């Protein structure tokens, strides 16, 4: 069904509507198991990322809920008389949760879990409070608002990997290590690249520790601090830029239900006449899977960057 703007409706919305209809009609009753992410992906022929988004929307609407030992089930709070949408009466909170004292670490980990599953846009003080089973005002004892929450989330994420001291032998091995640890973070937390700024760096000690570690990795090379600092910025900038591409690809897969390999195959089929025309012989010779290998792009870019930096170091080092 086309959207008001004339674009096809994203597949996840159609699937949500079908499952919602089954729940509200009583075909799926409270307490019964809801379709799993794998079942949704298989039944509707969509990517796992799309199926994950379907479950997130159903959970937000209060139609399904996790249950220990049973997986995701139809919520016992489902009211079939109300129209689909978030239930303002929903609290998701056991009777004694409002008296439970929260710790900042628990708040941050819960916010990170929401962002990992549904994107940074899903994180709000109200949503976080509902997930924790507390009133929204109780969160303000730990964070001043969403802006500070996002900074603390990013800093907590950068605190996850260990940066060994002194680290491997040689500056190149050290820079490879810190770059790959940061790439792992970008893969684990797809929202993270959108938070990192190099012109307006966040006051975040764990992120600053990564920069300090990188600067220390360049000790003894005879480089001025200005050059060392630019290297400590340009290297993670490379990681974050490719991390943004990865995040955008996952979002596109969620919106369309189409994997990157399938999208490229369709585009290649559509552009077959152009590629076979002889006008673009070099593009026609490119293997079809090169552009979809984002990990390969990261490794290539990292190696090329460090090769260039090695040339700079060699030019400043006396023979």
C-alpha positions in Angstrom: 0.0 0.0 0.0 1.6 3.3 -1.0 2.4 5.9 1.6 0.9 9.4 1.5 4.1 10.5 -0.3 3.5 7.9 -3.0 6.4 5.7 -1.8 5.8 2.0 -1.1 5.0 1.2 2.5 8.0 -0.3 4.3 7.6 -4.1 4.7 7.9 -4.0 8.5 4.7 -1.8 8.7 2.7 -4.3 6.7 3.9 -7.2 8.8 3.1 -5.2 12.0 -0.4 -4.5 10.7 -1.0 -8.2 10.0 0.2 -9.5 13.4 -1.6 -6.6 15.2 -4.8 -7.6 13.4 -4.4 -11.3 14.5 -3.9 -10.1 18.1 -6.8 -7.7 18.2 -9.1 -10.1 16.6 -8.3 -12.8 19.1 -6.6 -15.2 16.7 -3.6 -14.8 18.9 -4.7 -14.7 22.5 -3.0 -13.2 25.6 -0.3 -15.5 26.8 0.1 -17.3 23.5 3.6 -17.2 21.9 4.0 -14.5 19.3 5.8 -15.3 16.1 9.6 -15.2 16.7 12.0 -13.0 14.8 13.2 -16.0 12.8 9.6 -17.1 12.1 8.7 -13.6 10.9 11.8 -13.5 8.6 10.9 -16.9 7.2 7.2 -16.5 6.8 7.3 -13.0 5.2 10.6 -13.5 3.4 12.3 -10.5 5.0 15.7 -9.9 6.5 16.2 -10.6 10.2 16.8 -6.9 10.8 13.3 -6.2 9.4 11.8 -8.9 11.6 13.6 -7.4 14.6 12.0 -4.0 13.9 8.6 -5.6 13.7 8.9 -7.1 17.2 10.2 -3.7 18.5 7.0 -1.9 17.2 4.7 -4.6 18.6 6.4 -4.4 21.9 6.1 -0.6 21.9 2.4 -0.8 21.2 2.0 -3.1 24.3 0.8 -6.0 22.1 3.6 -8.4 23.0 6.0 -8.8 26.0 8.9 -11.0 26.9 8.2 -13.8 29.4 10.8 -15.8 31.2 10.9 -19.4 29.9 8.3 -18.7 27.1 9.9 -16.2 24.9 7.8 -13.3 23.5 4.0 -13.7 24.1 0.9 -11.8 23.5 0.5 -9.3 26.3 -2.1 -10.0 28.9 -2.8 -6.2 29.0 -4.0 -6.1 25.4 -7.3 -4.3 25.3 -9.1 -5.2 22.1 -11.5 -2.3 22.4 -8.8 0.4 21.9 -7.3 1.4 18.6 -3.7 0.2 17.8 -1.0 2.3 19.3 0.8 2.8 22.6 -1.4 2.3 25.7 -1.1 5.3 28.0 -2.1 3.1 30.9 0.9 0.8 30.3 3.5 0.9 33.0 5.4 -2.4 32.6 6.2 -2.1 36.2 5.9 -4.6 39.1 4.2 -3.3 42.2 7.4 -2.7 44.1 9.6 -1.4 41.2 8.7 2.3 41.9 10.5 2.0 45.2 13.6 0.3 43.7 16.7 2.4 43.8 18.3 2.6 40.4 22.0 2.9 39.7 23.4 5.0 36.9 25.1 1.9 35.4 21.8 0.1 35.1 20.1 3.1 33.6 22.9 3.4 30.9 23.0 -0.3 30.1 19.2 -0.3 29.6 19.4 2.8 27.4 22.2 1.2 25.3 20.1 -2.0 24.9 17.2 0.0 23.6 19.4 1.9 21.1 21.1 -1.3 20.0 17.8 -3.0 19.2 15.8 -0.1 17.8 18.1 2.9 17.1 19.0 6.0 19.0 15.7 7.6 18.0 13.9 5.1 20.2 15.7 6.3 23.3 13.7 8.8 25.4 13.4 9.5 29.1 9.8 8.3 29.0 10.7 5.1 27.1 13.7 4.4 29.3 11.5 4.8 32.4 8.9 2.4 31.1 11.6 -0.1 30.3 13.0 0.2 33.9 9.5 0.2 35.4 9.9 3.5 37.2 8.5 7.0 36.8 10.3 9.3 34.3 11.2 11.8 37.0 13.2 9.2 38.9 15.7 9.2 36.0 16.7 12.8 36.6 18.5 11.8 39.7 21.0 10.1 37.4 21.0 12.2 34.2 20.0 15.8 33.4 18.2 14.8 30.2 18.5 13.0 26.9 21.5 15.0 25.8 23.5 14.0 28.8 22.1 10.5 28.6 23.5 10.1 25.0 26.9 11.4 26.1 27.0 8.9 29.0 25.9 6.1 26.7 28.7 6.8 24.2 31.2 7.0 27.0 30.0 3.7 28.5 30.3 2.0 25.1 33.9 3.3 24.7 34.7 1.8 28.1 33.9 -1.7 26.9 37.1 -2.7 25.0 40.3 -3.1 26.9 43.3 -1.1 25.6 46.3 -2.9 27.0 49.3 -1.0 28.4 51.8 -0.8 26.9 50.1 -2.8 24.1 51.7 -4.7 21.2 55.2 -3.8 19.9 55.4 -1.0 17.4 53.2 2.0 16.6 51.5 0.3 13.6 50.4 -2.7 15.7 49.1 -0.4 18.4 47.1 1.7 15.9 45.7 -1.4 14.3 44.6 -2.7 17.7 42.8 0.5 18.7 41.1 0.9 15.3 39.8 -2.7 15.3 38.5 -2.3 18.8 36.6 0.8 17.7 35.3 -1.0 14.6 34.0 -3.7 16.9 32.2 -1.0 18.9 30.6 0.4 15.7 29.4 -3.0 14.7 28.0 -3.7 18.2 26.4 -0.3 18.7 25.2 1.0 15.3 24.0 4.3 16.8 27.5 5.1 18.1 29.0 6.7 15.0 26.3 9.3 15.0 27.2 10.5 18.4 31.0 10.9 17.9 32.1 14.4 17.0 35.7 15.4 16.1 35.1 19.2 16.0 33.0 19.3 19.2 34.4 16.3 21.2 32.3 15.1 24.1 33.5 15.5 27.7 33.7 11.7 28.0 36.6 10.1 30.0 36.5 6.7 28.2 36.5 8.4 24.8 39.4 10.6 25.9 41.2 7.5 27.1 41.1 6.2 23.5 42.7 9.4 22.3 45.3 9.4 25.0 46.2 5.8 24.3 46.6 6.6 20.6 48.8 9.6 21.3 51.0 7.4 23.6 51.3 4.8 20.8 53.1 7.5 18.7 55.8 8.1 21.4 59.3 8.1 20.2 58.6 8.8 16.5 59.9 12.4 16.7 56.5 13.8 15.5 55.2 17.2 16.8 52.2 17.0 19.0 50.1 18.7 16.3 50.8 15.8 13.9 50.2 13.2 16.6 46.9 14.7 17.6 45.7 14.9 14.0 46.5 11.2 13.6 44.6 10.5 16.8 41.6 12.2 15.2 41.9 11.1 11.6 42.2 7.4 12.5 38.9 7.1 14.4 37.3 9.4 11.8 38.0 6.7 9.3 36.4 4.1 11.5 33.4 6.2 12.3 32.8 7.1 8.6 32.6 3.4 7.6 30.6 2.7 10.7 28.0 5.3 9.5 27.8 3.4 6.2 27.2 0.2 8.1 24.5 1.7 10.2 22.8 3.2 7.1 22.8 -0.1 5.4 21.2 -1.9 8.4 18.5 0.9 8.5 17.9 0.5 4.7 17.5 -3.2 5.2 15.0 -2.6 8.0 13.0 -0.2 5.9 12.9 -2.2 2.7 13.4 -5.8 3.8 16.1 -6.1 1.1 19.7 -7.1 1.8 22.6 -5.2 0.3 23.6 -8.1 -1.9 20.1 -8.4 -3.3 19.8 -4.7 -3.8 23.1 -4.6 -5.7 22.0 -7.6 -7.8 18.8 -5.8 -8.8 20.7 -2.6 -9.5 23.2 -4.5 -11.6 20.4 -6.1 -13.6 18.7 -2.7 -14.1 22.0 -1.1 -15.3 23.0 -4.1 -17.4 22.4 -2.2 -20.7 24.7 0.6 -19.5 27.4 -1.8 -18.3 27.3 -3.8 -21.5 27.3 -0.7 -23.7 31.1 -0.4 -23.6 31.0 3.0 -22.1 32.0 1.8 -18.6 34.3 -1.2 -19.2 36.1 -0.8 -15.9 32.9 -0.6 -13.8 31.6 -3.6 -15.7 34.7 -5.6 -14.6 34.2 -4.9 -10.9 33.1 -8.1 -9.0 29.6 -7.7 -7.8 30.3 -8.5 -4.1 33.1 -6.0 -3.6 30.9 -3.0 -2.7 28.8 -5.0 -0.2 31.8 -6.2 1.8 31.9 -3.4 4.4 34.4 -5.3 6.7 36.6 -5.6 3.7 36.3 -1.8 3.0 37.3 -1.1 6.6 40.4 -3.4 6.4 41.4 -1.8 3.0 40.9 1.7 4.3 42.8 1.1 7.5 45.8 -0.5 5.7 45.9 2.3 3.2 45.7 5.0 5.9 48.5 3.3 7.9 50.7 2.9 4.8 50.4 6.7 4.2 51.2 7.4 7.9 54.2 5.1 7.7 55.5 7.1 4.7 55.1 10.3 6.8 57.0 8.7 9.7 59.8 7.5 7.4 60.2 11.0 5.9 60.7 12.5 9.4 63.0 9.8 10.7 66.7 10.2 10.1 68.3 7.4 8.1 
